[in-house]
Amino acid sequence: MDEETVEQPNPDPDPDPNPDPDPGPDPDPDPDPDPNPDQVEQVLRVLAASPHVKTVVITCGAPEMSPAFWLLARGARALCL
């Protein structure tokens, strides 16, 4: 009796010919999501020196829960942003 060959399906029909290289370790494995007041002041100084910036977008979860958000929001508003 002849044995029939059963073709197995390809588990990955479209393999990526150029997979991404290993990105390595996270550069900041324990980020501090809340900037300190000095960092906020630094951002406000950069904004004040950047008249071409007309909008500030703050993202990441619920930024209004951070005290730094309110410092930044008030400072940006004072700069008419």
PDB file of N, H, CA, C and O in Angstrom:
ATOM      1  N   MET A   1       0.827  -1.146   0.000  1.00  0.00           N
ATOM      2  CA  MET A   1       0.000   0.000   0.000  1.00  0.00           C
ATOM      3  C   MET A   1       0.891   1.235   0.000  1.00  0.00           C
ATOM      4  O   MET A   1       1.891   1.283   0.716  1.00  0.00           O
ATOM      5  N   ASP A   2       0.521   2.259  -0.823  1.00  0.00           N
ATOM      6  H   ASP A   2      -0.292   2.220  -1.405  1.00  0.00           H
ATOM      7  CA  ASP A   2       1.294   3.486  -0.901  1.00  0.00           C
ATOM      8  C   ASP A   2       0.900   4.421   0.225  1.00  0.00           C
ATOM      9  O   ASP A   2      -0.277   4.586   0.546  1.00  0.00           O
ATOM     10  N   GLU A   3       1.899   5.018   0.804  1.00  0.00           N
ATOM     11  H   GLU A   3       2.855   4.885   0.544  1.00  0.00           H
ATOM     12  CA  GLU A   3       1.605   6.006   1.852  1.00  0.00           C
ATOM     13  C   GLU A   3       1.386   7.358   1.191  1.00  0.00           C
ATOM     14  O   GLU A   3       2.161   7.778   0.332  1.00  0.00           O
ATOM     15  N   GLU A   4       0.336   8.022   1.598  1.00  0.00           N
ATOM     16  H   GLU A   4      -0.294   7.680   2.296  1.00  0.00           H
ATOM     17  CA  GLU A   4       0.079   9.360   1.074  1.00  0.00           C
ATOM     18  C   GLU A   4       0.802  10.367   1.949  1.00  0.00           C
ATOM     19  O   GLU A   4       0.846  10.241   3.173  1.00  0.00           O
ATOM     20  N   THR A   5       1.368  11.372   1.290  1.00  0.00           N
ATOM     21  H   THR A   5       1.332  11.474   0.296  1.00  0.00           H
ATOM     22  CA  THR A   5       2.025  12.434   2.027  1.00  0.00           C
ATOM     23  C   THR A   5       0.993  13.516   2.297  1.00  0.00           C
ATOM     24  O   THR A   5       0.346  14.019   1.379  1.00  0.00           O
ATOM     25  N   VAL A   6       0.853  13.860   3.548  1.00  0.00           N
ATOM     26  H   VAL A   6       1.379  13.451   4.294  1.00  0.00           H
ATOM     27  CA  VAL A   6      -0.083  14.917   3.933  1.00  0.00           C
ATOM     28  C   VAL A   6       0.742  16.166   4.188  1.00  0.00           C
ATOM     29  O   VAL A   6       1.622  16.191   5.048  1.00  0.00           O
ATOM     30  N   GLU A   7       0.434  17.195   3.424  1.00  0.00           N
ATOM     31  H   GLU A   7      -0.281  17.174   2.726  1.00  0.00           H
ATOM     32  CA  GLU A   7       1.171  18.451   3.566  1.00  0.00           C
ATOM     33  C   GLU A   7       0.660  19.203   4.780  1.00  0.00           C
ATOM     34  O   GLU A   7      -0.539  19.441   4.924  1.00  0.00           O
ATOM     35  N   GLN A   8       1.579  19.571   5.640  1.00  0.00           N
ATOM     36  H   GLN A   8       2.553  19.378   5.522  1.00  0.00           H
ATOM     37  CA  GLN A   8       1.218  20.315   6.842  1.00  0.00           C
ATOM     38  C   GLN A   8       1.066  21.790   6.491  1.00  0.00           C
ATOM     39  O   GLN A   8       1.854  22.329   5.713  1.00  0.00           O
ATOM     40  N   PRO A   9       0.058  22.443   7.060  1.00  0.00           N
ATOM     41  CA  PRO A   9      -0.105  23.877   6.777  1.00  0.00           C
ATOM     42  C   PRO A   9       1.043  24.686   7.387  1.00  0.00           C
ATOM     43  O   PRO A   9       1.586  24.328   8.433  1.00  0.00           O
ATOM     44  N   ASN A  10       1.391  25.756   6.730  1.00  0.00           N
ATOM     45  H   ASN A  10       0.950  26.047   5.881  1.00  0.00           H
ATOM     46  CA  ASN A  10       2.438  26.646   7.217  1.00  0.00           C
ATOM     47  C   ASN A  10       1.859  27.443   8.386  1.00  0.00           C
ATOM     48  O   ASN A  10       0.868  28.149   8.198  1.00  0.00           O
ATOM     49  N   PRO A  11       2.437  27.357   9.579  1.00  0.00           N
ATOM     50  CA  PRO A  11       1.868  28.082  10.724  1.00  0.00           C
ATOM     51  C   PRO A  11       1.940  29.598  10.567  1.00  0.00           C
ATOM     52  O   PRO A  11       1.128  30.314  11.151  1.00  0.00           O
ATOM     53  N   ASP A  12       2.893  30.094   9.791  1.00  0.00           N
ATOM     54  H   ASP A  12       3.553  29.512   9.316  1.00  0.00           H
ATOM     55  CA  ASP A  12       3.019  31.536   9.562  1.00  0.00           C
ATOM     56  C   ASP A  12       3.062  31.750   8.049  1.00  0.00           C
ATOM     57  O   ASP A  12       4.133  31.723   7.443  1.00  0.00           O
ATOM     58  N   PRO A  13       1.887  31.962   7.443  1.00  0.00           N
ATOM     59  CA  PRO A  13       1.846  32.031   5.992  1.00  0.00           C
ATOM     60  C   PRO A  13       2.615  33.209   5.402  1.00  0.00           C
ATOM     61  O   PRO A  13       2.978  33.172   4.227  1.00  0.00           O
ATOM     62  N   ASP A  14       2.869  34.247   6.185  1.00  0.00           N
ATOM     63  H   ASP A  14       2.573  34.277   7.140  1.00  0.00           H
ATOM     64  CA  ASP A  14       3.573  35.412   5.653  1.00  0.00           C
ATOM     65  C   ASP A  14       4.670  35.820   6.633  1.00  0.00           C
ATOM     66  O   ASP A  14       4.561  36.849   7.299  1.00  0.00           O
ATOM     67  N   PRO A  15       5.728  35.011   6.719  1.00  0.00           N
ATOM     68  CA  PRO A  15       6.785  35.357   7.681  1.00  0.00           C
ATOM     69  C   PRO A  15       7.474  36.653   7.285  1.00  0.00           C
ATOM     70  O   PRO A  15       7.658  36.942   6.102  1.00  0.00           O
ATOM     71  N   ASP A  16       7.850  37.422   8.290  1.00  0.00           N
ATOM     72  H   ASP A  16       7.700  37.187   9.251  1.00  0.00           H
ATOM     73  CA  ASP A  16       8.543  38.688   8.057  1.00  0.00           C
ATOM     74  C   ASP A  16       9.981  38.377   7.657  1.00  0.00           C
ATOM     75  O   ASP A  16      10.731  37.817   8.457  1.00  0.00           O
ATOM     76  N   PRO A  17      10.384  38.732   6.425  1.00  0.00           N
ATOM     77  CA  PRO A  17      11.746  38.417   6.010  1.00  0.00           C
ATOM     78  C   PRO A  17      12.796  39.246   6.737  1.00  0.00           C
ATOM     79  O   PRO A  17      13.966  38.865   6.767  1.00  0.00           O
ATOM     80  N   ASN A  18      12.400  40.376   7.324  1.00  0.00           N
ATOM     81  H   ASN A  18      11.450  40.686   7.300  1.00  0.00           H
ATOM     82  CA  ASN A  18      13.334  41.251   8.031  1.00  0.00           C
ATOM     83  C   ASN A  18      12.814  41.536   9.431  1.00  0.00           C
ATOM     84  O   ASN A  18      12.355  42.647   9.698  1.00  0.00           O
ATOM     85  N   PRO A  19      12.875  40.565  10.327  1.00  0.00           N
ATOM     86  CA  PRO A  19      12.365  40.830  11.681  1.00  0.00           C
ATOM     87  C   PRO A  19      13.169  41.933  12.357  1.00  0.00           C
ATOM     88  O   PRO A  19      14.357  42.109  12.085  1.00  0.00           O
ATOM     89  N   ASP A  20      12.511  42.665  13.235  1.00  0.00           N
ATOM     90  H   ASP A  20      11.547  42.521  13.457  1.00  0.00           H
ATOM     91  CA  ASP A  20      13.188  43.735  13.972  1.00  0.00           C
ATOM     92  C   ASP A  20      14.288  43.140  14.841  1.00  0.00           C
ATOM     93  O   ASP A  20      14.101  42.083  15.445  1.00  0.00           O
ATOM     94  N   PRO A  21      15.425  43.810  14.907  1.00  0.00           N
ATOM     95  CA  PRO A  21      16.474  43.316  15.802  1.00  0.00           C
ATOM     96  C   PRO A  21      16.038  43.515  17.247  1.00  0.00           C
ATOM     97  O   PRO A  21      15.135  44.297  17.543  1.00  0.00           O
ATOM     98  N   ASP A  22      16.686  42.804  18.113  1.00  0.00           N
ATOM     99  H   ASP A  22      17.420  42.168  17.872  1.00  0.00           H
ATOM    100  CA  ASP A  22      16.382  42.923  19.537  1.00  0.00           C
ATOM    101  C   ASP A  22      16.610  44.367  19.975  1.00  0.00           C
ATOM    102  O   ASP A  22      17.724  44.877  19.853  1.00  0.00           O
ATOM    103  N   PRO A  23      15.563  45.041  20.486  1.00  0.00           N
ATOM    104  CA  PRO A  23      15.738  46.444  20.874  1.00  0.00           C
ATOM    105  C   PRO A  23      16.600  46.633  22.115  1.00  0.00           C
ATOM    106  O   PRO A  23      17.003  47.754  22.424  1.00  0.00           O
ATOM    107  N   GLY A  24      16.885  45.558  22.823  1.00  0.00           N
ATOM    108  H   GLY A  24      16.558  44.647  22.572  1.00  0.00           H
ATOM    109  CA  GLY A  24      17.716  45.670  24.014  1.00  0.00           C
ATOM    110  C   GLY A  24      16.885  46.050  25.225  1.00  0.00           C
ATOM    111  O   GLY A  24      15.658  46.104  25.151  1.00  0.00           O
ATOM    112  N   PRO A  25      17.544  46.311  26.328  1.00  0.00           N
ATOM    113  CA  PRO A  25      16.801  46.633  27.555  1.00  0.00           C
ATOM    114  C   PRO A  25      16.133  47.991  27.457  1.00  0.00           C
ATOM    115  O   PRO A  25      16.570  48.868  26.712  1.00  0.00           O
ATOM    116  N   ASP A  26      15.067  48.145  28.222  1.00  0.00           N
ATOM    117  H   ASP A  26      14.712  47.432  28.826  1.00  0.00           H
ATOM    118  CA  ASP A  26      14.358  49.417  28.301  1.00  0.00           C
ATOM    119  C   ASP A  26      15.325  50.448  28.878  1.00  0.00           C
ATOM    120  O   ASP A  26      15.906  50.218  29.939  1.00  0.00           O
ATOM    121  N   PRO A  27      15.509  51.595  28.188  1.00  0.00           N
ATOM    122  CA  PRO A  27      16.479  52.574  28.687  1.00  0.00           C
ATOM    123  C   PRO A  27      16.094  53.176  30.037  1.00  0.00           C
ATOM    124  O   PRO A  27      16.961  53.649  30.771  1.00  0.00           O
ATOM    125  N   ASP A  28      14.817  53.164  30.367  1.00  0.00           N
ATOM    126  H   ASP A  28      14.112  52.780  29.771  1.00  0.00           H
ATOM    127  CA  ASP A  28      14.373  53.703  31.655  1.00  0.00           C
ATOM    128  C   ASP A  28      13.347  52.732  32.232  1.00  0.00           C
ATOM    129  O   ASP A  28      12.144  52.977  32.133  1.00  0.00           O
ATOM    130  N   PRO A  29      13.807  51.631  32.835  1.00  0.00           N
ATOM    131  CA  PRO A  29      12.876  50.601  33.286  1.00  0.00           C
ATOM    132  C   PRO A  29      11.942  51.052  34.404  1.00  0.00           C
ATOM    133  O   PRO A  29      10.912  50.416  34.629  1.00  0.00           O
ATOM    134  N   ASP A  30      12.269  52.122  35.105  1.00  0.00           N
ATOM    135  H   ASP A  30      13.105  52.639  34.922  1.00  0.00           H
ATOM    136  CA  ASP A  30      11.412  52.588  36.196  1.00  0.00           C
ATOM    137  C   ASP A  30      11.177  54.090  36.033  1.00  0.00           C
ATOM    138  O   ASP A  30      11.674  54.885  36.831  1.00  0.00           O
ATOM    139  N   PRO A  31      10.414  54.485  34.994  1.00  0.00           N
ATOM    140  CA  PRO A  31      10.229  55.916  34.763  1.00  0.00           C
ATOM    141  C   PRO A  31       9.382  56.561  35.858  1.00  0.00           C
ATOM    142  O   PRO A  31       8.472  55.937  36.404  1.00  0.00           O
ATOM    143  N   ASP A  32       9.689  57.794  36.166  1.00  0.00           N
ATOM    144  H   ASP A  32      10.428  58.301  35.723  1.00  0.00           H
ATOM    145  CA  ASP A  32       8.894  58.557  37.124  1.00  0.00           C
ATOM    146  C   ASP A  32       7.900  59.364  36.313  1.00  0.00           C
ATOM    147  O   ASP A  32       8.293  60.318  35.641  1.00  0.00           O
ATOM    148  N   PRO A  33       6.614  59.010  36.355  1.00  0.00           N
ATOM    149  CA  PRO A  33       5.646  59.690  35.501  1.00  0.00           C
ATOM    150  C   PRO A  33       5.373  61.139  35.911  1.00  0.00           C
ATOM    151  O   PRO A  33       4.871  61.921  35.104  1.00  0.00           O
ATOM    152  N   ASP A  34       5.693  61.502  37.140  1.00  0.00           N
ATOM    153  H   ASP A  34       6.101  60.867  37.796  1.00  0.00           H
ATOM    154  CA  ASP A  34       5.416  62.850  37.602  1.00  0.00           C
ATOM    155  C   ASP A  34       6.687  63.690  37.593  1.00  0.00           C
ATOM    156  O   ASP A  34       7.619  63.410  38.346  1.00  0.00           O
ATOM    157  N   PRO A  35       6.733  64.721  36.743  1.00  0.00           N
ATOM    158  CA  PRO A  35       7.902  65.606  36.781  1.00  0.00           C
ATOM    159  C   PRO A  35       7.917  66.401  38.078  1.00  0.00           C
ATOM    160  O   PRO A  35       6.871  66.655  38.676  1.00  0.00           O
ATOM    161  N   ASN A  36       9.100  66.787  38.501  1.00  0.00           N
ATOM    162  H   ASN A  36       9.950  66.581  38.015  1.00  0.00           H
ATOM    163  CA  ASN A  36       9.187  67.606  39.703  1.00  0.00           C
ATOM    164  C   ASN A  36       9.059  69.081  39.297  1.00  0.00           C
ATOM    165  O   ASN A  36       9.142  69.392  38.109  1.00  0.00           O
ATOM    166  N   PRO A  37       8.859  69.989  40.249  1.00  0.00           N
ATOM    167  CA  PRO A  37       8.684  71.407  39.916  1.00  0.00           C
ATOM    168  C   PRO A  37       9.838  72.008  39.120  1.00  0.00           C
ATOM    169  O   PRO A  37       9.616  72.872  38.271  1.00  0.00           O
ATOM    170  N   ASP A  38      11.072  71.560  39.382  1.00  0.00           N
ATOM    171  H   ASP A  38      11.252  70.858  40.071  1.00  0.00           H
ATOM    172  CA  ASP A  38      12.212  72.076  38.608  1.00  0.00           C
ATOM    173  C   ASP A  38      12.097  71.690  37.138  1.00  0.00           C
ATOM    174  O   ASP A  38      12.422  72.485  36.256  1.00  0.00           O
ATOM    175  N   GLN A  39      11.635  70.470  36.877  1.00  0.00           N
ATOM    176  H   GLN A  39      11.371  69.824  37.593  1.00  0.00           H
ATOM    177  CA  GLN A  39      11.455  70.034  35.494  1.00  0.00           C
ATOM    178  C   GLN A  39      10.347  70.842  34.808  1.00  0.00           C
ATOM    179  O   GLN A  39      10.469  71.208  33.639  1.00  0.00           O
ATOM    180  N   VAL A  40       9.278  71.113  35.540  1.00  0.00           N
ATOM    181  H   VAL A  40       9.179  70.816  36.490  1.00  0.00           H
ATOM    182  CA  VAL A  40       8.189  71.919  34.981  1.00  0.00           C
ATOM    183  C   VAL A  40       8.701  73.316  34.654  1.00  0.00           C
ATOM    184  O   VAL A  40       8.386  73.855  33.593  1.00  0.00           O
ATOM    185  N   GLU A  41       9.476  73.901  35.541  1.00  0.00           N
ATOM    186  H   GLU A  41       9.732  73.463  36.403  1.00  0.00           H
ATOM    187  CA  GLU A  41      10.048  75.235  35.288  1.00  0.00           C
ATOM    188  C   GLU A  41      10.947  75.222  34.063  1.00  0.00           C
ATOM    189  O   GLU A  41      10.950  76.170  33.278  1.00  0.00           O
ATOM    190  N   GLN A  42      11.710  74.144  33.899  1.00  0.00           N
ATOM    191  H   GLN A  42      11.707  73.374  34.536  1.00  0.00           H
ATOM    192  CA  GLN A  42      12.576  74.030  32.723  1.00  0.00           C
ATOM    193  C   GLN A  42      11.733  73.978  31.446  1.00  0.00           C
ATOM    194  O   GLN A  42      12.068  74.631  30.458  1.00  0.00           O
ATOM    195  N   VAL A  43      10.655  73.214  31.460  1.00  0.00           N
ATOM    196  H   VAL A  43      10.383  72.684  32.262  1.00  0.00           H
ATOM    197  CA  VAL A  43       9.763  73.144  30.295  1.00  0.00           C
ATOM    198  C   VAL A  43       9.168  74.515  30.016  1.00  0.00           C
ATOM    199  O   VAL A  43       9.087  74.928  28.859  1.00  0.00           O
ATOM    200  N   LEU A  44       8.757  75.218  31.044  1.00  0.00           N
ATOM    201  H   LEU A  44       8.822  74.882  31.984  1.00  0.00           H
ATOM    202  CA  LEU A  44       8.160  76.545  30.852  1.00  0.00           C
ATOM    203  C   LEU A  44       9.186  77.544  30.302  1.00  0.00           C
ATOM    204  O   LEU A  44       8.839  78.410  29.500  1.00  0.00           O
ATOM    205  N   ARG A  45      10.446  77.424  30.731  1.00  0.00           N
ATOM    206  H   ARG A  45      10.728  76.720  31.383  1.00  0.00           H
ATOM    207  CA  ARG A  45      11.483  78.298  30.163  1.00  0.00           C
ATOM    208  C   ARG A  45      11.677  78.016  28.675  1.00  0.00           C
ATOM    209  O   ARG A  45      11.832  78.943  27.879  1.00  0.00           O
ATOM    210  N   VAL A  46      11.669  76.748  28.305  1.00  0.00           N
ATOM    211  H   VAL A  46      11.543  75.996  28.952  1.00  0.00           H
ATOM    212  CA  VAL A  46      11.803  76.395  26.886  1.00  0.00           C
ATOM    213  C   VAL A  46      10.591  76.925  26.104  1.00  0.00           C
ATOM    214  O   VAL A  46      10.749  77.466  25.010  1.00  0.00           O
ATOM    215  N   LEU A  47       9.411  76.773  26.652  1.00  0.00           N
ATOM    216  H   LEU A  47       9.282  76.334  27.541  1.00  0.00           H
ATOM    217  CA  LEU A  47       8.213  77.283  25.975  1.00  0.00           C
ATOM    218  C   LEU A  47       8.269  78.801  25.831  1.00  0.00           C
ATOM    219  O   LEU A  47       7.912  79.339  24.784  1.00  0.00           O
ATOM    220  N   ALA A  48       8.714  79.489  26.873  1.00  0.00           N
ATOM    221  H   ALA A  48       9.005  79.052  27.724  1.00  0.00           H
ATOM    222  CA  ALA A  48       8.805  80.949  26.823  1.00  0.00           C
ATOM    223  C   ALA A  48       9.802  81.403  25.761  1.00  0.00           C
ATOM    224  O   ALA A  48       9.629  82.463  25.160  1.00  0.00           O
ATOM    225  N   ALA A  49      10.840  80.611  25.529  1.00  0.00           N
ATOM    226  H   ALA A  49      10.981  79.749  26.017  1.00  0.00           H
ATOM    227  CA  ALA A  49      11.863  80.952  24.547  1.00  0.00           C
ATOM    228  C   ALA A  49      11.531  80.423  23.152  1.00  0.00           C
ATOM    229  O   ALA A  49      12.346  80.526  22.235  1.00  0.00           O
ATOM    230  N   SER A  50      10.338  79.858  22.994  1.00  0.00           N
ATOM    231  H   SER A  50       9.676  79.774  23.739  1.00  0.00           H
ATOM    232  CA  SER A  50       9.949  79.246  21.719  1.00  0.00           C
ATOM    233  C   SER A  50       8.641  79.857  21.221  1.00  0.00           C
ATOM    234  O   SER A  50       7.589  79.228  21.337  1.00  0.00           O
ATOM    235  N   PRO A  51       8.689  81.071  20.667  1.00  0.00           N
ATOM    236  CA  PRO A  51       7.447  81.737  20.260  1.00  0.00           C
ATOM    237  C   PRO A  51       6.699  81.006  19.146  1.00  0.00           C
ATOM    238  O   PRO A  51       5.513  81.261  18.932  1.00  0.00           O
ATOM    239  N   HIS A  52       7.367  80.109  18.440  1.00  0.00           N
ATOM    240  H   HIS A  52       8.330  79.901  18.613  1.00  0.00           H
ATOM    241  CA  HIS A  52       6.693  79.350  17.384  1.00  0.00           C
ATOM    242  C   HIS A  52       5.775  78.267  17.948  1.00  0.00           C
ATOM    243  O   HIS A  52       4.924  77.748  17.225  1.00  0.00           O
ATOM    244  N   VAL A  53       5.933  77.916  19.229  1.00  0.00           N
ATOM    245  H   VAL A  53       6.624  78.338  19.816  1.00  0.00           H
ATOM    246  CA  VAL A  53       5.066  76.919  19.854  1.00  0.00           C
ATOM    247  C   VAL A  53       3.765  77.608  20.251  1.00  0.00           C
ATOM    248  O   VAL A  53       3.763  78.577  21.011  1.00  0.00           O
ATOM    249  N   LYS A  54       2.665  77.090  19.725  1.00  0.00           N
ATOM    250  H   LYS A  54       2.667  76.303  19.108  1.00  0.00           H
ATOM    251  CA  LYS A  54       1.362  77.689  19.999  1.00  0.00           C
ATOM    252  C   LYS A  54       0.453  76.781  20.818  1.00  0.00           C
ATOM    253  O   LYS A  54      -0.555  77.236  21.359  1.00  0.00           O
ATOM    254  N   THR A  55       0.802  75.506  20.912  1.00  0.00           N
ATOM    255  H   THR A  55       1.621  75.137  20.473  1.00  0.00           H
ATOM    256  CA  THR A  55      -0.049  74.541  21.595  1.00  0.00           C
ATOM    257  C   THR A  55       0.812  73.589  22.406  1.00  0.00           C
ATOM    258  O   THR A  55       1.890  73.187  21.968  1.00  0.00           O
ATOM    259  N   VAL A  56       0.338  73.234  23.579  1.00  0.00           N
ATOM    260  H   VAL A  56      -0.538  73.561  23.934  1.00  0.00           H
ATOM    261  CA  VAL A  56       0.988  72.232  24.411  1.00  0.00           C
ATOM    262  C   VAL A  56       0.002  71.089  24.582  1.00  0.00           C
ATOM    263  O   VAL A  56      -1.124  71.299  25.033  1.00  0.00           O
ATOM    264  N   VAL A  57       0.420  69.877  24.222  1.00  0.00           N
ATOM    265  H   VAL A  57       1.334  69.707  23.855  1.00  0.00           H
ATOM    266  CA  VAL A  57      -0.422  68.694  24.369  1.00  0.00           C
ATOM    267  C   VAL A  57       0.180  67.832  25.464  1.00  0.00           C
ATOM    268  O   VAL A  57       1.347  67.447  25.401  1.00  0.00           O
ATOM    269  N   ILE A  58      -0.625  67.537  26.457  1.00  0.00           N
ATOM    270  H   ILE A  58      -1.573  67.849  26.509  1.00  0.00           H
ATOM    271  CA  ILE A  58      -0.166  66.734  27.589  1.00  0.00           C
ATOM    272  C   ILE A  58      -0.947  65.429  27.560  1.00  0.00           C
ATOM    273  O   ILE A  58      -2.177  65.431  27.594  1.00  0.00           O
ATOM    274  N   THR A  59      -0.228  64.321  27.498  1.00  0.00           N
ATOM    275  H   THR A  59       0.771  64.320  27.471  1.00  0.00           H
ATOM    276  CA  THR A  59      -0.874  63.014  27.415  1.00  0.00           C
ATOM    277  C   THR A  59      -0.359  62.101  28.514  1.00  0.00           C
ATOM    278  O   THR A  59       0.434  62.511  29.363  1.00  0.00           O
ATOM    279  N   CYS A  60      -0.809  60.887  28.487  1.00  0.00           N
ATOM    280  H   CYS A  60      -1.453  60.554  27.798  1.00  0.00           H
ATOM    281  CA  CYS A  60      -0.351  59.814  29.376  1.00  0.00           C
ATOM    282  C   CYS A  60      -1.316  59.622  30.540  1.00  0.00           C
ATOM    283  O   CYS A  60      -1.180  60.251  31.589  1.00  0.00           O
ATOM    284  N   GLY A  61      -2.254  58.777  30.345  1.00  0.00           N
ATOM    285  H   GLY A  61      -2.365  58.266  29.493  1.00  0.00           H
ATOM    286  CA  GLY A  61      -3.171  58.440  31.430  1.00  0.00           C
ATOM    287  C   GLY A  61      -4.041  59.611  31.829  1.00  0.00           C
ATOM    288  O   GLY A  61      -4.749  60.179  30.997  1.00  0.00           O
ATOM    289  N   ALA A  62      -3.993  59.968  33.075  1.00  0.00           N
ATOM    290  H   ALA A  62      -3.418  59.507  33.751  1.00  0.00           H
ATOM    291  CA  ALA A  62      -4.773  61.077  33.619  1.00  0.00           C
ATOM    292  C   ALA A  62      -3.810  62.122  34.160  1.00  0.00           C
ATOM    293  O   ALA A  62      -3.571  62.170  35.367  1.00  0.00           O
ATOM    294  N   PRO A  63      -3.246  62.967  33.282  1.00  0.00           N
ATOM    295  CA  PRO A  63      -2.225  63.911  33.742  1.00  0.00           C
ATOM    296  C   PRO A  63      -2.728  64.873  34.812  1.00  0.00           C
ATOM    297  O   PRO A  63      -1.941  65.364  35.622  1.00  0.00           O
ATOM    298  N   GLU A  64      -4.026  65.146  34.823  1.00  0.00           N
ATOM    299  H   GLU A  64      -4.665  64.747  34.165  1.00  0.00           H
ATOM    300  CA  GLU A  64      -4.557  66.095  35.816  1.00  0.00           C
ATOM    301  C   GLU A  64      -4.458  65.561  37.239  1.00  0.00           C
ATOM    302  O   GLU A  64      -4.685  66.302  38.195  1.00  0.00           O
ATOM    303  N   MET A  65      -4.123  64.289  37.387  1.00  0.00           N
ATOM    304  H   MET A  65      -3.939  63.687  36.611  1.00  0.00           H
ATOM    305  CA  MET A  65      -3.952  63.709  38.720  1.00  0.00           C
ATOM    306  C   MET A  65      -2.582  64.048  39.301  1.00  0.00           C
ATOM    307  O   MET A  65      -2.337  63.812  40.484  1.00  0.00           O
ATOM    308  N   SER A  66      -1.697  64.591  38.489  1.00  0.00           N
ATOM    309  H   SER A  66      -1.896  64.782  37.528  1.00  0.00           H
ATOM    310  CA  SER A  66      -0.360  64.941  38.951  1.00  0.00           C
ATOM    311  C   SER A  66      -0.317  66.409  39.352  1.00  0.00           C
ATOM    312  O   SER A  66      -0.801  67.257  38.603  1.00  0.00           O
ATOM    313  N   PRO A  67       0.249  66.734  40.513  1.00  0.00           N
ATOM    314  CA  PRO A  67       0.401  68.141  40.889  1.00  0.00           C
ATOM    315  C   PRO A  67       1.220  68.921  39.852  1.00  0.00           C
ATOM    316  O   PRO A  67       1.000  70.117  39.659  1.00  0.00           O
ATOM    317  N   ALA A  68       2.159  68.248  39.189  1.00  0.00           N
ATOM    318  H   ALA A  68       2.338  67.276  39.345  1.00  0.00           H
ATOM    319  CA  ALA A  68       2.979  68.912  38.181  1.00  0.00           C
ATOM    320  C   ALA A  68       2.137  69.377  36.997  1.00  0.00           C
ATOM    321  O   ALA A  68       2.478  70.366  36.350  1.00  0.00           O
ATOM    322  N   PHE A  69       1.049  68.681  36.709  1.00  0.00           N
ATOM    323  H   PHE A  69       0.771  67.877  37.235  1.00  0.00           H
ATOM    324  CA  PHE A  69       0.175  69.075  35.607  1.00  0.00           C
ATOM    325  C   PHE A  69      -0.345  70.489  35.832  1.00  0.00           C
ATOM    326  O   PHE A  69      -0.352  71.310  34.915  1.00  0.00           O
ATOM    327  N   TRP A  70      -0.770  70.762  37.036  1.00  0.00           N
ATOM    328  H   TRP A  70      -0.764  70.095  37.781  1.00  0.00           H
ATOM    329  CA  TRP A  70      -1.375  72.070  37.313  1.00  0.00           C
ATOM    330  C   TRP A  70      -0.328  73.172  37.251  1.00  0.00           C
ATOM    331  O   TRP A  70      -0.628  74.278  36.800  1.00  0.00           O
ATOM    332  N   LEU A  71       0.900  72.894  37.695  1.00  0.00           N
ATOM    333  H   LEU A  71       1.144  71.996  38.062  1.00  0.00           H
ATOM    334  CA  LEU A  71       1.978  73.882  37.544  1.00  0.00           C
ATOM    335  C   LEU A  71       2.222  74.179  36.073  1.00  0.00           C
ATOM    336  O   LEU A  71       2.361  75.335  35.673  1.00  0.00           O
ATOM    337  N   LEU A  72       2.271  73.122  35.276  1.00  0.00           N
ATOM    338  H   LEU A  72       2.158  72.183  35.601  1.00  0.00           H
ATOM    339  CA  LEU A  72       2.511  73.281  33.848  1.00  0.00           C
ATOM    340  C   LEU A  72       1.328  73.974  33.174  1.00  0.00           C
ATOM    341  O   LEU A  72       1.528  74.863  32.346  1.00  0.00           O
ATOM    342  N   ALA A  73       0.120  73.586  33.512  1.00  0.00           N
ATOM    343  H   ALA A  73      -0.042  72.864  34.185  1.00  0.00           H
ATOM    344  CA  ALA A  73      -1.063  74.193  32.893  1.00  0.00           C
ATOM    345  C   ALA A  73      -1.145  75.682  33.210  1.00  0.00           C
ATOM    346  O   ALA A  73      -1.403  76.490  32.318  1.00  0.00           O
ATOM    347  N   ARG A  74      -0.930  76.053  34.465  1.00  0.00           N
ATOM    348  H   ARG A  74      -0.720  75.397  35.190  1.00  0.00           H
ATOM    349  CA  ARG A  74      -0.978  77.473  34.834  1.00  0.00           C
ATOM    350  C   ARG A  74       0.150  78.253  34.164  1.00  0.00           C
ATOM    351  O   ARG A  74      -0.053  79.370  33.689  1.00  0.00           O
ATOM    352  N   GLY A  75       1.337  77.655  34.132  1.00  0.00           N
ATOM    353  H   GLY A  75       1.502  76.748  34.518  1.00  0.00           H
ATOM    354  CA  GLY A  75       2.474  78.332  33.501  1.00  0.00           C
ATOM    355  C   GLY A  75       2.272  78.499  32.001  1.00  0.00           C
ATOM    356  O   GLY A  75       2.598  79.546  31.443  1.00  0.00           O
ATOM    357  N   ALA A  76       1.737  77.473  31.346  1.00  0.00           N
ATOM    358  H   ALA A  76       1.472  76.622  31.800  1.00  0.00           H
ATOM    359  CA  ALA A  76       1.481  77.553  29.899  1.00  0.00           C
ATOM    360  C   ALA A  76       0.391  78.581  29.615  1.00  0.00           C
ATOM    361  O   ALA A  76       0.475  79.325  28.637  1.00  0.00           O
ATOM    362  N   ARG A  77      -0.612  78.622  30.452  1.00  0.00           N
ATOM    363  H   ARG A  77      -0.680  78.018  31.246  1.00  0.00           H
ATOM    364  CA  ARG A  77      -1.692  79.615  30.288  1.00  0.00           C
ATOM    365  C   ARG A  77      -1.126  81.026  30.444  1.00  0.00           C
ATOM    366  O   ARG A  77      -1.510  81.933  29.706  1.00  0.00           O
ATOM    367  N   ALA A  78      -0.230  81.212  31.386  1.00  0.00           N
ATOM    368  H   ALA A  78       0.082  80.476  31.986  1.00  0.00           H
ATOM    369  CA  ALA A  78       0.398  82.530  31.573  1.00  0.00           C
ATOM    370  C   ALA A  78       1.212  82.952  30.339  1.00  0.00           C
ATOM    371  O   ALA A  78       1.410  84.141  30.092  1.00  0.00           O
ATOM    372  N   LEU A  79       1.678  81.959  29.573  1.00  0.00           N
ATOM    373  H   LEU A  79       1.517  80.993  29.774  1.00  0.00           H
ATOM    374  CA  LEU A  79       2.413  82.244  28.342  1.00  0.00           C
ATOM    375  C   LEU A  79       1.458  82.364  27.139  1.00  0.00           C
ATOM    376  O   LEU A  79       1.895  82.473  25.993  1.00  0.00           O
ATOM    377  N   CYS A  80       0.156  82.341  27.424  1.00  0.00           N
ATOM    378  H   CYS A  80      -0.200  82.252  28.355  1.00  0.00           H
ATOM    379  CA  CYS A  80      -0.889  82.421  26.390  1.00  0.00           C
ATOM    380  C   CYS A  80      -0.879  81.213  25.463  1.00  0.00           C
ATOM    381  O   CYS A  80      -1.160  81.339  24.272  1.00  0.00           O
ATOM    382  N   LEU A  81      -0.561  80.061  25.999  1.00  0.00           N
ATOM    383  H   LEU A  81      -0.333  79.959  26.968  1.00  0.00           H
ATOM    384  CA  LEU A  81      -0.598  78.821  25.221  1.00  0.00           C
ATOM    385  C   LEU A  81      -1.855  78.057  25.530  1.00  0.00           C
ATOM    386  O   LEU A  81      -2.075  76.980  24.974  1.00  0.00           O
TER     387      LEU A  81
END
